[in-house]
């Protein structure tokens, strides 16, 4: 009898359930979407019941034609840095405050005033920020004290679903490390930070490993999903650290690049990775005992998509007429512009920036526009601008890590022209797996298999992740990009005073 593992990728826009055989073959996937509720004041919330219904519906879909007893286990890769407040029965007390919510600005300032940014970064591997769970919890304590008093636990997205499946309250180290309340070196909740924040330690659930079995499906959960109560639920992890495993980045001092809506360069290390300039941050890995340094830029695929929709409707219509992927047509257009886009620069800071600048006031811009620039130049400069910022992130690793190549995943990795441009700008070899968009789902499947003892170690990733090809940088192109990178940095520095003025002008 063939046996299966289920991976849930519980993202910001929906849950993708994937069915894998135990030898690494992806059988089918199904995504069920859910809304995010945005409001003025940097508010972004979701209804955890929507997550649960998406898990039920997507699971039921991928199980068509599969017997319930053929599924052995399931696990998760999920959105991080949320705040799901539940009572002792696991009932949700308010909508989940997700990672994209930045209302807790005052709470962030208070925390910095109490401990200092340097101390918080040295303990957690992260700068204090309104994007993290702790600051969100502090906001609830201040503005919704009646709910704070009723709360039994603050959970992450996957933790809530695991409770619905098993009745267990727990989190894993990778998600814990995305709260701004986790001591990376001592692998526990930081009493020093929680005392400074003046929040209750008992709200933070027990921390398990990503490969630990939380429990088996309850009778109610098994009935809802169409599975057996023998199915074991393995903790899994946050989507950032899962992406490292799913990219095959399991050896110490290795790095990978993911190009999706945002883009990041992450890695795997044996020790906590501390950047003296705080350009990078660090999570606990889903591989027990290891760590995942990371530098994330806000707008990558989203910037490319924004410019596509704004200026390249004709090309997209042509693609639709010929039943082509619009990005394939745009890839052909990219090739029509020379290296350097005829000295046209694009700064991809459409939603502010995290790594390496950590500047929420930064904004996007074209610099150097002239009459001779073509549509191809404008398009290519977008990919080059994304590449320049990624190069600055890569350079932040260089004092501690020297890496000759990286795995390359995410939707952006599907494009040959995009891949070559990024390889040239980064001056590094990029190896693409065949399933570039399934990295986090693959990670969840592997965590499920290791958790139940089906796989011996993380080397099994190579069975799940066949390689497609390797993109090699062109030395001539890289030399030109090295020169233009300096100008790109100067442009950003020159615009910083303008960003400040734009931010304060009414």
Secondary structure, 3 states (H helix, E strand, C coil): CCCEEEEEEECCCEEEEEEEECCCCEEEEEEEECCCEEECCCEEEECHHHHHHHHHHHHHHHCCCCCHHHEEEEEEEECCCCEEEECCCCCECCCEECCCCCCCHHHHHHHHHHHCHHHHHHHHCCCCCCCCHHHHHHHHHHHCHHHHHHCCEEECHHHHHHHHHHCCCCEEHHHHCCCCCEECCCCEECHHHHHHHCCCHHHECCEECCCCEEEECCHHHHHHHCCCCCCEEECCEEHHHHHHHHCCCCCCCEEEEEECCCEEEEEEECCCCCCCCCCCEEEECCCCCCEEEEEEECCCHHHHHHHHHHHCHHHHHHHHHCCCCHHHHHHHHHCCCCCCHHHCEEECCCCCECCCCCECCCCCEEECCCCCCCHHHHHHHHHHHHHHHHHHHHHHHHCCCCCCEEEEECHHHHCHHHHHHHHHHHCCEEEEECCCCCHHHHHHHHHHHHHCCCCCCHHHHHHHCCEEEEECCCHHHHHHHHHHHHHHHHHHHHHHHHHHHHHHCC
